[in-house]
Amino acid sequence: MSNPNYDQILVHIIDYVYHTPITSPRAYQRAHIALLDSLGCAVETLAHSAEARAFIGPVVPGTTVPNGFRLPGTLFELDPVKGAFDLGALIRYLDHNDAYPGAEWGHPSDNLGAIIAVADWLSRSQAKDVTMETVLTSQIKAYEIQGIFQMKNAFNKRGLDHTILVKVASTAVIAHLMDLTEDQALSALSHAWQDGHPLRTFRQAPNAGPRKGWAAGDACTRAVHLCLMAKAGQPGAPSVLTTPRWGFYDALFGGEEFMLPRPYGSFVMEYGFFKLVAAEGHGISAIQAAVELAKKLQEAGEKVSDIEKVTIRTQKAGKTIIDKTGPLRNPADRDHCMQYMVAVTLLKGEFIEGEDYADDSPWASDARVDELREKMVVIEDEQFTKDYHDQKVRSGANAIKIELKTGSEVPEVVVEFPIGHPKHPETLGLVKEKFRVNMQKGGFESATVEKMIEMVEKDDLPIHKFINLFAKEVPLKT
């Protein structure tokens, strides 16, 4: 039993991680797919982002760590602290990994940066028998901790970045993976809350930048380091949340306490959102609507240049986070701009892709994109917002209507449950196909990819044998 002197929020997290079995077949089924998807996203980043490739690898070039973590998509052998940073950043960098909505939007698969780095290192060094099932259980629990907090607690309203929850969830499950005692786990977890936390300025104009791509890696590396510090004997801060004036609630959360609407189980893994389109999650249904509208324009013999006005109805979160006008200075600006996503999709006539946000993408300098953006109006639809927050509905709706210069209209297209949504029947099959495509982008042979898909289902497989399949020279594409 964990130390009752700690704030009960912390005690409940550690009790869940250390003592609650996961019994849901649906959770494990989706965890297998989520693991593949996340590693595929990391390989996709390596294939497309020179910016990301520039910061991965050992801190001191040429260093190889004996029995170190093998960073997927590379031949690097890293210590688990740097490895957690690199994998967490690669999974997240192109904004293509899975997501979970609520009062706070976040990406639970960010936690895999820490989980895989530590699990592979422990398994490879024979410090512990870490199987696929062990990893999946840690994954399900990290998803759950992060997602339950996201449901009702808006860190963004306090100016804090949601990756605080990656650090918290990863610290809790890594402590268990490392065989820390429960008191040591509480110590590490208290330090995760006690850290100074990232401001979300790097997600908002005028400071939006690539840090939003490596913020998850930063959270992962911090979680691993805090667990190592606790294992080395560092004491914790038992009332880190509740201490008057100096605790988290008073110092950073306006004096409010966290609201946790349901007990920890496996809900978040079972009902998370897979991103089958490389775009900020609140805009994916808008992109799907735009694809349909592009076809309607073509069928009617109309061109994008014939458009007079585009009206986008969205949820409050979409309006707040990705309604962006004015200059777009970098890829991070573009992939968090509803208008850019929709404009490029309409012009292409097909789904926007990760490379379409790059500085060297033809779309980034295409005058037609900005001309079309200026014709767009983004408004909040209160019903969309209500359904977004309703746990029985949990839609991610957007609607787009096009008015033409002739005075006629293209009928509005509404998408409530886009591809990737847990209520969409084709989601899991499409995620597997996405994995195949991403691995092909990274130069992996089809036979190897199919072996990965087969081996991820082997729950008793030592995790390092699975990660071995991902070893490859870093792609040279710039």
C-alpha positions in Angstrom: 0.0 0.0 0.0 1.4 3.4 -1.0 2.1 6.1 1.6 -1.1 7.8 2.8 0.8 11.0 3.7 1.0 11.9 0.0 -1.8 13.9 -1.6 -4.6 11.4 -2.4 -4.5 12.2 -6.2 -0.9 10.8 -6.2 -1.8 7.8 -4.0 -4.7 6.8 -6.3 -2.5 7.0 -9.4 0.2 4.7 -7.8 -2.4 2.3 -6.4 -3.9 2.0 -9.9 -0.5 1.4 -11.6 0.7 -1.1 -9.0 -2.4 -3.0 -8.1 -5.1 -2.8 -10.8 -5.2 -5.6 -13.4 -6.3 -4.8 -16.9 -8.9 -7.3 -18.1 -10.4 -5.7 -21.1 -9.8 -7.6 -24.4 -10.8 -4.5 -26.4 -8.1 -2.5 -24.6 -5.4 -4.9 -25.5 -6.6 -5.3 -29.0 -6.4 -1.5 -29.5 -3.1 -1.3 -27.6 -1.5 -3.6 -30.2 -2.7 -1.3 -33.0 -1.7 1.9 -31.1 1.8 0.6 -30.6 2.3 -0.2 -34.3 0.8 3.2 -35.2 3.1 5.1 -32.9 6.2 3.4 -34.1 5.1 4.0 -37.7 4.7 7.7 -36.9 8.3 7.7 -35.6 9.6 6.2 -38.8 7.5 8.6 -40.9 9.1 11.5 -39.1 12.6 10.1 -39.8 11.6 9.9 -43.5 10.3 13.4 -43.8 11.8 15.7 -41.3 15.5 16.8 -41.5 14.7 19.1 -38.6 13.9 16.1 -36.4 16.8 14.0 -37.6 19.1 16.8 -36.6 18.5 16.3 -32.9 18.3 12.6 -32.4 21.1 10.3 -31.4 23.6 10.4 -28.5 24.3 13.7 -26.8 28.0 13.1 -27.5 28.3 12.0 -31.1 29.6 8.5 -31.6 28.7 7.3 -28.1 27.2 3.8 -27.9 25.6 2.6 -24.7 26.2 -1.1 -23.8 22.8 -2.8 -23.9 21.3 0.5 -24.7 17.9 1.3 -26.1 17.8 0.8 -29.9 16.0 3.8 -31.3 13.5 2.5 -33.9 14.3 3.5 -37.5 18.0 4.0 -36.6 21.1 2.1 -35.5 21.5 4.3 -32.4 22.0 2.6 -29.0 21.1 5.2 -26.4 20.8 5.6 -22.7 17.0 5.5 -21.7 16.9 9.2 -20.8 18.0 10.4 -24.2 16.2 7.5 -25.9 12.9 8.6 -24.3 13.4 12.1 -25.6 14.2 10.9 -29.1 11.4 8.4 -29.5 8.8 10.6 -27.8 9.7 13.4 -30.2 9.7 11.2 -33.3 6.3 9.8 -32.5 4.8 13.2 -32.0 6.7 15.4 -34.5 4.4 15.3 -37.5 1.2 15.5 -35.4 0.1 12.1 -36.8 -0.1 10.0 -33.6 -3.3 9.1 -31.8 -5.2 11.6 -29.7 -7.8 11.9 -26.9 -10.3 14.8 -26.5 -11.7 16.5 -23.4 -11.4 19.8 -21.6 -7.7 19.3 -22.6 -6.7 17.7 -25.9 -3.6 15.5 -25.8 -1.9 12.5 -27.3 -1.6 9.5 -25.0 0.8 7.7 -27.3 3.4 10.3 -26.4 4.0 8.2 -23.4 5.4 5.4 -25.5 8.6 7.4 -25.9 9.4 6.7 -22.2 7.7 3.3 -22.0 9.5 1.7 -25.0 12.9 3.3 -24.2 12.9 1.9 -20.6 11.3 -1.4 -21.5 13.8 -2.1 -24.3 16.7 -1.1 -22.2 15.6 -3.3 -19.2 14.9 -6.3 -21.5 18.1 -5.9 -23.5 20.3 -5.6 -20.4 18.4 -8.6 -18.8 17.7 -6.4 -15.8 14.1 -7.6 -16.1 12.0 -9.9 -18.2 9.9 -7.3 -20.1 7.4 -8.9 -22.5 5.0 -7.3 -25.0 2.2 -7.8 -22.6 4.1 -5.9 -19.9 4.6 -3.0 -22.3 0.9 -3.0 -23.4 -0.3 -3.0 -19.8 2.0 0.0 -19.1 0.7 1.7 -22.3 -3.0 1.2 -21.3 -2.4 2.6 -17.9 -0.4 5.6 -19.1 -3.2 6.3 -21.6 -5.8 6.1 -18.8 -4.0 8.4 -16.4 -3.5 11.1 -19.0 -7.0 10.7 -20.5 -8.9 10.8 -17.2 -7.1 14.1 -16.3 -7.9 15.5 -19.7 -11.6 15.0 -19.5 -12.4 17.8 -17.1 -9.1 19.7 -16.4 -8.1 22.4 -18.9 -4.4 23.1 -18.4 -4.4 25.3 -21.5 -6.7 27.8 -19.7 -3.8 28.2 -17.2 -1.3 28.7 -20.0 0.2 25.2 -19.3 1.0 22.7 -22.0 -0.8 19.4 -21.9 2.4 17.5 -22.0 2.5 17.9 -18.3 0.2 14.9 -18.3 2.7 12.9 -20.4 5.3 13.5 -17.8 2.9 12.5 -14.9 1.6 9.4 -16.6 5.0 8.2 -17.9 6.6 8.7 -14.5 3.9 6.5 -12.8 4.2 3.6 -15.2 8.0 3.8 -15.6 8.4 3.7 -11.8 6.6 0.3 -11.9 8.6 -0.9 -14.9 11.8 -0.1 -13.0 10.6 -1.9 -9.9 10.6 1.1 -7.7 8.9 0.7 -4.4 5.6 2.4 -4.1 7.2 5.1 -1.8 9.8 5.7 -4.5 7.1 5.9 -7.1 5.3 8.5 -5.1 8.5 10.4 -4.7 9.1 10.4 -8.5 5.5 11.3 -9.2 5.5 14.2 -6.8 8.6 15.6 -8.5 6.7 15.3 -11.9 4.1 17.7 -10.4 6.7 19.9 -8.7 8.7 20.6 -11.9 8.3 23.9 -13.6 5.9 23.2 -16.4 6.1 24.2 -20.1 4.0 27.2 -21.2 2.0 26.5 -24.3 3.3 29.5 -26.1 5.0 27.2 -28.6 1.6 26.2 -29.9 0.1 29.7 -30.3 0.9 32.6 -32.6 3.2 34.4 -32.7 5.5 31.9 -31.0 4.3 28.7 -32.6 7.4 26.6 -33.5 8.9 23.2 -33.7 9.1 22.8 -29.9 5.5 21.6 -30.0 6.9 18.6 -31.9 9.5 17.7 -29.2 7.5 18.8 -26.2 6.4 15.2 -25.7 10.0 13.9 -25.9 10.9 16.5 -23.3 8.2 15.1 -21.0 9.3 11.5 -21.6 12.9 12.2 -20.8 12.0 14.0 -17.6 9.8 11.1 -16.5 12.7 8.6 -16.9 15.2 10.8 -15.2 12.8 11.5 -12.2 12.4 7.7 -11.7 16.1 7.2 -11.7 16.5 9.9 -9.2 13.8 8.4 -6.9 15.4 5.0 -7.2 18.7 6.6 -6.1 17.0 7.7 -2.9 15.7 11.2 -3.5 12.7 11.9 -1.3 9.5 13.4 -2.6 7.1 16.2 -1.8 4.0 14.6 -0.2 1.7 17.7 -0.4 3.0 18.9 -3.8 -0.5 19.7 -5.0 -2.2 20.9 -1.8 0.3 23.0 0.1 -1.1 26.5 0.5 0.5 29.2 -1.7 3.4 27.0 -2.9 1.6 23.9 -4.1 0.5 23.2 -7.6 -3.2 24.1 -7.0 -2.5 27.6 -5.6 0.7 28.4 -7.6 -0.4 27.2 -11.1 -4.1 26.1 -11.1 -5.9 29.2 -9.7 -6.6 27.5 -6.4 -8.8 24.9 -8.1 -8.5 21.1 -7.5 -8.5 18.5 -10.2 -11.7 16.9 -11.3 -11.4 13.2 -12.1 -14.8 12.1 -13.5 -14.3 8.3 -13.4 -12.1 5.7 -11.8 -9.0 4.5 -13.6 -9.6 1.4 -15.7 -9.0 1.0 -19.5 -11.6 3.5 -20.9 -9.1 5.8 -22.7 -7.4 3.1 -24.7 -10.8 1.6 -25.7 -12.1 4.9 -26.9 -9.1 6.9 -28.1 -8.9 8.6 -31.5 -6.4 7.4 -34.2 -5.2 10.1 -36.5 -5.4 8.8 -40.0 -4.8 12.2 -41.4 -1.7 14.2 -40.6 -3.4 17.2 -39.0 -4.3 18.7 -35.6 -7.2 16.5 -34.3 -9.9 19.1 -34.1 -9.6 19.7 -37.9 -9.6 16.1 -39.2 -13.4 16.0 -39.8 -13.1 19.3 -41.6 -10.4 17.9 -43.9 -12.6 14.9 -44.6 -15.5 17.2 -45.4 -13.2 19.2 -47.7 -12.3 16.1 -49.6 -15.9 15.5 -50.3 -16.5 19.1 -51.2 -13.6 19.0 -53.7 -15.3 16.1 -55.5 -18.6 18.0 -55.5 -17.0 21.0 -57.1 -15.4 18.9 -59.7 -18.7 17.1 -60.5 -20.4 20.5 -60.8 -17.7 21.7 -63.2 -16.6 24.4 -60.8 -13.1 25.2 -59.7 -11.6 26.4 -56.4 -11.0 29.8 -58.0 -14.8 30.1 -58.3 -15.3 30.1 -54.5 -16.5 33.3 -52.9 -16.8 32.2 -49.3 -16.1 29.2 -47.1 -17.9 28.8 -43.8 -16.6 26.3 -41.3 -18.6 25.3 -38.2 -16.5 23.7 -35.5 -16.4 22.9 -31.8 -15.1 25.5 -29.3 -11.8 23.6 -29.0 -11.3 23.8 -32.7 -12.1 27.5 -32.8 -9.7 28.2 -29.9 -6.8 26.1 -31.0 -6.6 26.1 -34.9 -8.6 29.1 -36.1 -5.6 31.1 -37.3 -5.4 34.1 -39.6 -2.4 36.0 -40.8 1.1 34.8 -41.9 2.1 31.2 -41.2 5.8 31.2 -40.5 6.7 27.5 -40.2 5.3 24.0 -40.3 4.2 24.2 -36.7 2.1 27.2 -37.6 0.6 25.5 -40.7 -0.4 22.2 -39.1 -2.3 24.1 -36.4 -4.3 26.2 -38.8 -7.8 25.0 -39.8 -7.8 27.3 -42.8 -4.5 26.1 -44.2 -5.6 22.4 -43.8 -8.9 23.0 -45.6 -7.4 25.2 -48.3 -4.7 22.7 -49.2 -7.2 19.8 -49.2 -9.6 21.7 -51.5 -6.8 22.6 -53.9 -5.3 19.1 -53.9 -8.7 17.3 -54.0 -7.4 14.8 -51.5 -6.2 14.5 -47.9 -3.4 16.8 -46.8 -0.2 15.0 -45.8 2.6 15.7 -43.4 5.0 17.0 -46.1 2.4 19.5 -47.2 3.2 21.6 -44.1 6.9 21.8 -44.7 8.7 25.1 -45.6 9.8 23.6 -48.9 6.3 22.3 -49.8 4.9 24.0 -52.9 1.7 24.7 -50.8 3.6 26.8 -48.3 4.3 29.3 -50.9 1.3 28.9 -53.2 -0.6 32.2 -53.3 -3.9 30.4 -53.9 -3.7 28.9 -50.3 -3.6 32.4 -48.7 -6.3 33.7 -51.1 -8.6 30.8 -50.1 -7.8 31.2 -46.4 -8.9 34.9 -46.6 -12.3 33.7 -47.8 -12.9 31.4 -44.8 -15.0 32.2 -41.7 -14.7 29.8 -38.7 -17.5 29.8 -36.2 -18.3 27.8 -33.1 -21.3 25.5 -33.3 -22.7 25.1 -29.7 -24.2 21.7 -30.5 -20.8 20.5 -31.8 -19.2 21.7 -28.6 -21.8 20.0 -26.5 -21.5 16.7 -28.4 -17.7 17.0 -28.2 -17.8 17.0 -24.4 -20.7 14.5 -24.0 -19.0 11.2 -23.1 -21.9 9.3 -24.7 -21.5 11.1 -28.0 -17.8 12.2 -28.1 -18.0 13.5 -31.6 -15.3 15.5 -33.4 -17.6 17.3 -35.8 -17.0 20.0 -38.4 -19.1 21.3 -41.2 -18.2 23.2 -44.3 -20.3 25.2 -46.7 -19.1 26.8 -49.9 -20.6 29.8 -51.6 -19.7 30.4 -55.2 -19.1 33.7 -57.0 -22.2 32.9 -59.1 -24.4 33.2 -56.0 -25.0 29.4 -55.8 -23.9 27.2 -53.0 -22.3 23.8 -52.7 -24.4 22.0 -50.1 -22.8 21.9 -46.6 -21.0 18.7 -45.7 -21.1 17.6 -42.0 -18.7 15.0 -40.6 -19.3 14.0 -37.0 -17.2 10.8 -36.7 -14.2 11.0 -39.1 -12.0 8.1 -40.0 -9.9 7.3 -36.9 -12.8 7.9 -34.5 -13.6 4.8 -32.3 -17.2 4.9 -33.7 -16.0 4.6 -37.3 -16.2 0.9 -38.3 -13.1 1.0 -40.6 -10.7 2.6 -38.1 -8.5 -0.3 -37.0 -8.0 -1.7 -40.5 -7.1 1.7 -41.8 -4.6 2.2 -39.0 -2.8 -1.0 -40.0 -2.7 0.2 -43.5 -1.3 3.6 -42.3 1.4 1.6 -40.5 2.3 -0.2 -43.7 2.5 3.1 -45.7 4.6 4.8 -43.0 7.1 1.9 -42.9 7.3 1.9 -46.7 8.2 5.6 -46.5 11.0 4.6 -44.1 12.4 2.1 -46.6 11.4 -1.1 -44.8 10.7 -4.2 -46.8 7.1 -5.5 -47.0 8.1 -8.8 -45.5 9.7 -7.1 -42.5 6.6 -5.0 -42.0 4.3 -8.0 -42.1 6.5 -9.7 -39.5 6.2 -6.6 -37.3 2.4 -6.8 -37.5 2.5 -10.5 -36.7 5.0 -10.2 -33.8 3.1 -7.3 -32.1 0.4 -9.9 -31.2 2.8 -12.2 -29.4 2.2 -11.1 -25.8 5.0 -13.3 -24.3 7.7 -11.9 -26.7 10.6 -10.1 -25.1 10.1 -6.5 -26.2 13.7 -6.0 -27.4 13.2 -8.8 -30.0 10.3 -6.8 -31.4 12.3 -3.5 -31.4 15.2 -5.3 -33.2 13.0 -5.4 -36.3 13.0 -1.6 -36.5 16.8 -1.3 -36.8 17.8 0.7 -39.9 20.2 3.3 -41.1 18.7 6.8 -40.6 17.3 7.8 -44.0 19.3 10.4 -45.9 16.3 12.2 -47.5 16.4 15.9 -46.8 
